[in-house]
Amino acid sequence: MNELLSRLKNSINPQILHKVNGALLEQYKFVPISVKDNFLFVAINSTSDKEVINLKLKEFYPQQVKFIQVPDQDLSDLIQSLKEEFDKGGADDGTSKQVRLGELLVQKGYINDVQLLQALAESKRQKIPIGSTLFKLGFITLDQLKEILHLQTGYDLVTPEQLASQEKFIKILPEDFIKTNKIIPISSDGKTLILGVVTPVKPDVLKEIIYLTGQNPKQLLMTHYEFENSLNTFFSEQKKETERVIKQIESEAEEFEVEESLADMVDKQLKDSTGSVAKFVNQIITNAIDNKVSDIHIEPRLSGYIVRYRKDGMLQKVLDIPPKVETSVIARFKVLSRMNIAEHRRPQDGTFSIKYKNGSYDFRINTLPVSGKEKVCIRILAPAVSLNAADKNIKLIGGTDEDIAKIKNMVSCPNGIILTSGPTGSGKTTTLYSVLKSLNDEDVNITTIEDPIEIKLEGINQSQINPKAGITFASCMRAILRQDPDIILVGEIRDYETLEIAISAALTGHLVLSTVHTNSAAATVTRLIEMGAKDYLVSSTLSGVIAQRLVRKLCDDCKEQYFPTHDEARQIIANEDDIQDFIKKPIYRAKGCNKCDFTGYKGRLGVYEIMSINKEIKKLIARGAHDLEIEEAAVKNGMKTLHQSCINHILNGETTINEFVRVLGVVNE
């Protein structure tokens, strides 16, 4: 050790030095020496970035910084000798690190001692780091974990934006190398490779990365949870299986170039239950179930067929169907649903069921001729779920206490019609069942007519329509009225015959719950009259209408606060004074992270418009008033419109302006 190095080492104040993590010294090339005259003296070399070091040191020291530049090799030797001392004096098995992280979280007030003990036990059982365990248990957020990791290690952490564009760079390193060393490529500019690491990587691994890629590696810390998410996203067994099947189909398609006759195709599809096309079709279906998809679209494009899934109301492309086997895939779906495999010119409907993961799933399928080809749409009907009949509370996801109180007032009436309205997949049936659950009691007879039965509830008589057997909504309603019912739930009022019987039931002392497809609560009245009901009968039987939509809910882990612009506010608010108030309030927008698949949204919540039919509205309906008049009267009596309800969700940080516009459209007046 030369003289300069010895003097520097002897001048180091251990209390000052140990405020900073040893890994930080190596990463940013600096060493804090001591404090004198309210200045912190720091040794650096010619490659050190003074601005970055200054910012880092502000986190640990209040003093102003004075830099002492020393030769590059001397500083490297000094850091190496200090690192060896750190290793001798501070080697541990990881448990002390976990305790320190936990203690920091307790000091910050993010968790308490009981939660820490619970997480430590779970961490040892699951063999995953304490931080990710605390996050999975719901005790801390991902941002809180990252804040403490940065404080503990001094390392910068991977951002959600970097993870969002990770897919382009994931194949820079081999899969087995990534899994073995717990590192994953994040981004690259051709010279520098940014790596996400769960723990700082050893020098020999960094040398191997340079050898494999020819790029200079830079480490950013990431949580174990984010690392596992990336592995599941890019290296999942499900994805590999789909790729294997596609490769098998492509190789088979190359071997058999001869065009099959229709008879050959029919015969092949009837026999084929284990072949590659059958496996591919099964993979499309099971992937959709695993991803909680509502619809599967198989569509022709100019270059071939693609598969799209609808999830949380949004369509997303998932894969391309290999060329030369599109007709076989379509034919396989037709065979499954017992359709005419030879008919390509007319639309067809069918159904099929499969058993998967201890559940039975039903599928409704429709084919449509488009541009000389066929488009297939498959609706996944989730297996019937059972509700706890003992729970009498009405639950509306996204509904307020005021909304629930209004619905309770509606259903307290022993007779009348209560309707939920909205497009397909807007949660109408779920809302009705929540209401039905609150009414379910031993002293009432509740009977339902559904297509299909989606939710099973103890104590309720549920019947399913079957048009082929002549069991329609209308015919079943007539039979139910002879079953001495108190409350009737009709899956949907879609024709005058069903509506007429529902009105008759309401007039004779029954409470009828049902759904209709309309755009707003007030428009429901117009729709009933347009279907053929007399306005005075609608006036006397309708008790209330619940219009609803579903909007995507912002991901709590990555949503970003900002103040909206005037142009954004004008999309959802018409009044200029209200716009000025709105733009002064902070709201949130979608950002994207591992937890939400980089969409910025996770789950959905309801937007409700609840119209109670009072005496004033009954008079308006009886004299054939326009739905705008009915809506104005309802708003005067305290009704929140769909627009107002969604704006409240935006102000509460639960959804975005973009979601408002997507679901409800731009406000014009």
Salt bridges, closest charged atoms under 4 A:
GLU26 OE1 - LYS83 NZ 3.51
GLU59 OE2 - HIS150 NE2 3.19
GLU85 OE2 - LYS9 NZ 2.87
ASP92 OD2 - ARG100 NH2 3.84
GLU122 OE2 - ARG125 NH2 2.75
GLU147 OE2 - LYS108 NZ 3.23
ASP156 OD1 - LYS56 NZ 2.71
GLU161 OE2 - LYS591 NZ 3.21
GLU175 OE2 - LYS179 NZ 2.75
GLU175 OE2 - LYS240 NZ 2.81
GLU226 OE2 - LYS146 NZ 2.75
GLU228 OE2 - HIS224 NE2 3.66
GLU237 OE2 - LYS240 NZ 3.61
GLU241 OE1 - ARG244 NH2 2.96
GLU257 OE2 - LYS324 NZ 3.24
GLU260 OE2 - LYS268 NZ 3.48
ASP267 OD2 - LYS271 NZ 3.18
ASP290 OD1 - LYS357 NZ 3.02
ASP295 OD2 - ARG379 NE 2.75
GLU299 OE2 - HIS297 ND1 3.80
GLU299 OE1 - ARG301 NH2 3.09
GLU299 OE1 - ARG308 NE 2.78
GLU299 OE2 - LYS375 NZ 3.84
ASP312 OD1 - ARG604 NE 3.80
ASP320 OD1 - LYS317 NZ 3.08
GLU343 OE2 - ARG345 NE 3.91
GLU343 OE1 - ARG346 NH2 3.52
GLU374 OE1 - LYS334 NZ 2.90
GLU374 OE1 - HIS344 ND1 2.95
ASP391 OD2 - LYS395 NZ 2.91
ASP391 OD2 - LYS437 NZ 3.75
GLU402 OE2 - LYS406 NZ 3.92
ASP403 OD1 - LYS640 NZ 3.79
GLU492 OE1 - ARG494 NH2 3.19
GLU492 OE2 - HIS517 NE2 3.49
GLU497 OE2 - ARG478 NH2 2.60
GLU530 OE1 - ARG527 NH1 2.57
ASP556 OD2 - LYS553 NZ 3.55
ASP556 OD1 - LYS559 NZ 3.51
ASP557 OD2 - LYS595 NZ 3.02
GLU560 OE1 - ARG589 NE 3.06
GLU560 OE2 - LYS591 NZ 3.96
ASP567 OD1 - ARG570 NH2 3.20
GLU576 OE2 - HIS566 NE2 2.88
ASP627 OD1 - HIS626 ND1 2.87
GLU629 OE1 - ARG623 NH2 3.48
GLU654 OE1 - HIS649 ND1 3.02
GLU659 OE2 - ARG552 NH2 3.04
GLU659 OE2 - ARG662 NE 2.82
